[in-house]
Amino acid sequence: MKIAIIDTTKLFGSRSINKDLNGGFGTRDSFSDSIGGKIFERLRARAVYLPYLTSVYVYSILKQKGITVSYYHKNLPKSSYDIFLIVGSIVDYENENLLAGQLMKNYKNSKVGFIGPFPSTMPTLFPNADFIIDGEADAFFLYEFEKINTLDGIIKVENLINMDDLPSPDYSAFPYNSFKYKPILNQSPLLSIQASRGCPYSCGYYCTYPTSQGKQVRSRSPEALVDDIIFLKHNFGMKSLLFRDPIFGINKEFPYLLSEIIQKKDIAFNWGIETRADLLNKKNLTEMYSAGLRSINIGIETNDPDIAKKNKRKLSELNHQNKVINYCNQLGIKVIGFFIIGLEGDSIQSVKNMIEFAINQNIFVARFSVSTPYPGTKFYDQLNKENALLNKDFNNYNQFNYVIKNKNLNKKDVEGLVSYSYRKYYLRWEKIYALLSDQIKSIWN
Ligand code: SF4
């Protein structure tokens, strides 16, 4: 049997797309239509290129099962396969569908199907395929492989992956020297991995991670992860590793256990995580830093407790968050803050306050995006019920187009504020200097 996995991200010139982000729904950066916005978009597209991690795990599982499996990201297959698997996303679903239709026309004896959380959530948007894997694709190929000969329609995956059952991510068919996450983790090759899936926090009201991974946290053992790390270093020369967990270290013991084994085995590499400030403290930061932690993505979202409450977000205590950021700066861990514009309760003034807050936070970089009601979330259902969606053209659901009817802010206000936030945050001498000197330093390391 021959299977091809295809990711359209680089195939159709959509440079600013990252399908692995946003719970696997994907993001498409589109900061503004101004020249400055376009330059920033290009810079960001050149700086960040991440693998779609599920496709790496699916590839690894299939290879382990002895299947002939290929990965296409730059050009299309030129010969027939038994199965074509296309990575589906909210940010490129039209191109993905066109491709599926083309493959079905060209290879009449093959099966063409989609994988990914967005096709699982909105299968009707993917009509040009024989099948859609509804659920975790890696769980399907690992536990339900016998169904491979009857791929038709929507195939509901019965199982969730037990993280310890996953093989080490095998990047041999992927452009592993091209992946990057600059200026956050500068050393290449940069690869990604998952230590856990699932997030139980109440902000799952609007966030896609619990939609795609569930609320229950499933973790891989620290021992298995360290084996993965050794595998990635040995086979691909990995120097930086990005943990793509929605909330790294939710199991409080985990950061200590992992850091301890990394140090015991004396494995040198830089790594980055995404988590909440209230899961961090001096003790676990010191431990993780000693094991190579160099960057932390923190979803701050808003600085306003009332707005956070309205959006069902549990805010980290401000004083504690400041201490965490200061301690990270002291150690040399970069903190990346994520902020949302246009949340329920936001006004022009509250957003401007938040931008000032971001500037005063002393974080390494900030990302501002607009509140987006993703299908599959309760937020979307609520707005849909209230007839408060400006449109349901999901091409616009990319974190930069505002699609919500909001009594305080209109679409123009919000998109103007996004543009303003980037100008205000990045066009400062001290920020430009910090970013440039970081890049110069990284050349010598
Ligand atoms: S804590 Fe983060 S990953 Fe979890 S639901 Fe909230 S925003 Fe999403």
Residues whose N, C-alpha, C, O or C-beta is under 5 A from the ligand:
A	BS01	SF4	C199 Y201 C203 G204 C207 Y209 P246 G299
